[in-house]
Structure formats: structure tokens, C-alpha cells
């Protein structure tokens, strides 16, 4: 099944579902009305689940969250779902019990479950056990997964593989994982591990070899070759593990091994035998062929067969008179049990109403932002409407709850843009402005997420594995090209947003200068040659073009004061600077003191990496600086100049064409001519070159 078909099917399902839910809701908003008071859906709640387990929600819990149920809970009046899928549950008096699963998604940590009153739900199937005729088992098999995410390694991306790792081990490094087991039976255990090899030496048979020790006992030596993912499995003899404190050691100090051996540890997993006793009124295990007799329960437990976690089956009564749980499932079944004190509780939040699925909507400009920043956009919205553009300001909460089934994901944003493009009234949206910052550390592993976070998608790239792409948020037909011109203001505060509104409108009103400034990196003569070809192809007036090679930051500041209407840089670059030898960097922005604001085109690498959680990119710094430009084009990845050249030439041609009035039209047209079907390098240009600015801004040219 193609990804395009999956997305269309998902959108069709959510449209049917949400129109059914909101069929009787009065549509009391008008397009262009910037400040709509957020409404909560009075018959729906969002249940957030952060770990796997059996969850219990009572009518009292629902009342605290804002839903009062006058009648008893019935399967006919309660619907539970996650994404587009119904979730089976069990009603026990005034409580709803279900099996919850964590998100398992790179973009958000807690899986959202939607609880809706007034719609029919799905009861769990039940199963029976025949315990009397089966032999008793001394142990069951439990699984413990050990994993932390401390290192982001985008180069490791391979399909849907994880790019976050627990530890980095270089040659002579030794890593110790400490963990505790409440009890262990005398039988074999299995240790699984997943690593990614970073170093690779040609003509060396094996790049990586390290020893694994469990409780200081040698268990195995792992050997593999290349820069790749590697999963290993080791059988541990009886009595290797013990109740209480345990350790697993990865020792990269092998004799006669490669002098350059670097790998990353992703996770460790133990499948071990343990007595079938409840711990904290819970038990999660895989069954063997026999009868399980379990003690330690505070009361009769709820037992679920979760071999298929999406369709759990219920064994309601499992406690004998002597206080033991007795059951005999088929061998290999995965079971979970919870006593009265072992239930988990989800985080319960309100659901925000979304009116944006009404097909009578129409907008030329979509602005997606947060509730906090939306009011600051009022002057921009008014200005665009005076110019004849219809504007829709949509908040993330409306998108997440209304279109994304509660998931705070960039995929929810893409699905909303797709829906609006395909279902709203003509003319279709042409411009998308994202107002808010972003981070590729989506779960906040390295620190807090940015204030007013508007997430973007991660896409694969050849050199550094993956990078962020706003362009893909507007790819509504999955052909690798955006259908809307996308721009972003990576702002965190209301003050920064208000300042950009004011500066953008001032840029459009101020007369443009006549000069064009081209700065090139003198470390390679090819940069100057490419610049010359771009200038010629862009049909720029050579008398007005200033080309400087390897200038100092002071010289760039002086040239800026000549008020060029277009400024471009071509050469080496990194996140915060131009040039292999530091031509201009983030700390030198105060030198930009021109009276007008040029369009800035950065034909280099990484200066548009706006999602780095620990470093501000040069493009962001320029855009947010009080004297900086309000329209900046830069890349979020490593790309080659010969792939950048046709994009840059086409963009300059668009700027030269006075019939092209808005920057977004010039920007998207320059991408449309790239042969992304046959050349991956051009696809990466389309994906990773971003517009920092309002795509509906008028081009100020001579």
C-alpha cells in the first residue's frame, strides 16, 4: 500500500469521524477572525498514555476533567480510540479499563487516546483458562528493556531506524548498565542488544569487536563490520542473573582490535525467568506450557491476553479463594495483569474544538501558530486582507485535536494542510506561514522544547542522514514537491512576533536599493565561477552587481550600508557562519546597518538549520536581529554547489520578472524546475532550502 493511499484513507476516515462528531455543532466563526476563543468539546476527552499497562478511568476522573455522566457507563455510549482505530475496553461498574500502549513515535512521547461520550464503543473479547489439568510452572518469562536517549546521531538513519542512542563507545571505553530485578528463577536468560557502528576502515575485516559481561562474568564477544546497525543475541546460563542489583558491561578494550573502533549503544533487552509473583500488584509475562499460580495480589486482578496489544482479550475473574491467581494460557501468549492497586492512570486533558474541517472554508494564506502567538499576527492578517488575500490563522491545538487525533506531530500539520488544499473552496491555499520555533529533539531529551514550538518533519538526506524540512509539510500529493510556498518565522515570544510583523510590513513599504551584493568564498575558485554563471542566468544588471571574494565582516557591513535589494553568499558554510575561514558569523550581525532590508540568498550548507536544539543558525539570527533582513533563504543540510546552482539561477530569474510579485511565488517556482525524480541531490535542495520569512510578502525590487 503506497504512503499516498494511506494518507488519503486516513484523511477520509478522520473527515467522516469528525463530521459525525461535530454534525450538530454551530459554526459561529468567520474567516479572517483572528481571535477565536478556544472551545473545548464537551463530550470528548484526551487520555495520554506514557507507558504500557492496564489503565483504569472512573466516572469521577471524567467529572474532574469536565465530563459528567448522569447514566451508568455502557458500551453503547462510550467510544475509545487511538488514531483512526477503535480500542476495546472493559466496563467494571463506574470504571473503564483498557490496555494502553506508549507512543513509539519519534515526534511525541505520550500516545493520545480519545474518549467520546455518546458513540458506541467496542467491548473486549473474553477468554477462558483450563488450569486444573495442567502442570504447575515454577517460573514465567519476563522482559526488561534498558534504554536511554542521550546522543542524536542523524548519520545512523536507515529507513525507520532509531537515531537516538544511549552511549558512545570509542576504543578503550567501557560502559556499565546497572539495573535491578525483584526475583529471578534458575534457568537460562537471553540478552539482546542493538548498536550502530560509526567507524569504518576499508580493507579491515571487522571494524568493531567488544566484550559483553553480565555481573562481571564474560558472556560473549560481539564482532561486526562497517557503518551499520547490528543486533545481537546471547544466551545466558542459569544463575548469571540474580535478584537485586545486576550489571551489564560493554568493554571496547579488546586486544589486537582496530585502533579506530567507535560504535553507539542503542538498547539492551533481557528475557529472563522469574517466579510468577505480583510486583506492585502487577504482572507482565510470556507464558510457558503449564499452569501459572501467582500470589501477592491485593485483590482479584484483571488479566489480559495482550499477544495482540491492539485487540486485548479479558479474563475477568482469576483469583482463587486462597488469594492466588491461577490460569493456564497457551504457551507463548503474552499476558498482563493488574490488581486493584496496580492500575495505571492516564493524563486526562480537554479536547479543543476545530472548525477547520468545514469545506466552506477558503484561504490564500494559511498561518499555523500557537494560541499564544496568534494575536500578535493581527496587523499582518489585516494587511494581507487589504491586499486581497484571504487568511486563515489556525492554532496547533486545533490541528492536533481536530485532525491529528490528539497527536502533537508535524504529520498532523501535514495532514491538515493536505485536507485544506484538497477540500476547501477554490482558490486553493497558495502560501503557508509557520509562526513558531522548532527542534529536532522532539521529546526534549537534551533540554526543554522551545517555547511556542511548531514542529517540522525530518527527511532523509545523503550526507548527514536526515534533516528538518518545512517543505515536506506542504507536499500534499506525496510527489516530493511542495504544493504551497512555505515560510517560517522561528520565533519564541510575542515580542519577536510583533517585531517581525512590523519589520515585514516596513520592508514592503520602503523603496528598494539598486545594488546586488554577491559574497563568495575564496577558498575554492569554483565558487566565483558558479556565482558568475548564476548572475548571468538570473539576468541581473552587471553594472549594479558587486562581487566580493573573501571579504571581512567589516567589509560586508560597509557594503550592506549601500542598501542592496538582494544579497547572496556562495561558498562553504556551517550552522552559524559563512566561509571555511569565517567570512561572517552569528556574532557579527550588529555590523548589518543598512537603511533597507535585502533579500538574502545563502548558497551554502547548514546555515538554515533552524531545528538544532543547542545552537542558533545564521539564518535565524539574521531574521530575528532588529537590523536584519526579513526574507532569508538557507539550507538545513549539507548540499553541493552544483545542485544549488540551477535553483539559485531560477530564483534570480523569478526575482527579475516583475510579474512575480510575492516572494513565495518566486521561491516555489525555483524549486519546480528541479529534476527531483532523477537526481537525489536536487530533491535535497527542494526539501532543505527554506524560506525564513512570510511567503506572501511582496518583493521589494528596484
Secondary structure as UniProt FT lines:
FT   HELIX           3..21
FT   TURN            22..24
FT   TURN            31..32
FT   STRAND          40..49
FT   STRAND          53..58
FT   HELIX           59..65
FT   TURN            75..76
FT   STRAND          78..82
FT   TURN            83..84
FT   STRAND          85..86
FT   STRAND          89..92
FT   TURN            93..94
FT   STRAND          95..100
FT   STRAND          111..117
FT   STRAND          125..126
FT   TURN            132..133
FT   STRAND          140..147
FT   STRAND          151..152
FT   HELIX           154..156
FT   TURN            159..160
FT   STRAND          164..165
FT   STRAND          167..169
FT   TURN            171..172
FT   STRAND          174..181
FT   STRAND          189..197
FT   TURN            202..203
FT   STRAND          208..214
FT   TURN            215..216
FT   STRAND          217..224
FT   STRAND          229..236
FT   TURN            238..239
FT   STRAND          244..251
FT   TURN            255..256
FT   STRAND          263..274
FT   TURN            280..281
FT   STRAND          282..286
FT   STRAND          291..294
FT   STRAND          302..305
FT   HELIX           309..311
FT   STRAND          313..315
FT   TURN            321..322
FT   STRAND          325..327
FT   TURN            331..332
FT   STRAND          334..338
FT   TURN            340..341
FT   STRAND          347..352
FT   TURN            356..357
FT   TURN            359..360
FT   STRAND          365..369
FT   HELIX           371..374
FT   HELIX           375..377
FT   HELIX           378..386
FT   TURN            387..388
FT   STRAND          391..395
FT   HELIX           396..402
FT   TURN            405..406
FT   HELIX           410..423
FT   STRAND          431..435
FT   TURN            442..443
FT   TURN            451..452
FT   STRAND          457..461
FT   TURN            462..464
FT   STRAND          465..469
FT   HELIX           471..474
FT   TURN            476..477
FT   STRAND          485..489
FT   HELIX           494..509
FT   STRAND          516..520
FT   TURN            522..523
FT   HELIX           525..537
FT   TURN            538..539
FT   HELIX           542..544
FT   STRAND          545..549
FT   HELIX           553..560
FT   TURN            561..562
FT   STRAND          566..570
FT   STRAND          573..574
FT   TURN            575..576
FT   STRAND          577..578
FT   TURN            579..582
FT   STRAND          584..585
FT   HELIX           586..591
FT   STRAND          599..603
FT   TURN            607..608
FT   TURN            610..611
FT   HELIX           618..624
FT   TURN            626..627
FT   STRAND          631..635
FT   HELIX           641..656
FT   TURN            658..659
FT   HELIX           663..672
FT   TURN            676..678
FT   HELIX           680..688
FT   STRAND          689..692
FT   TURN            695..696
//
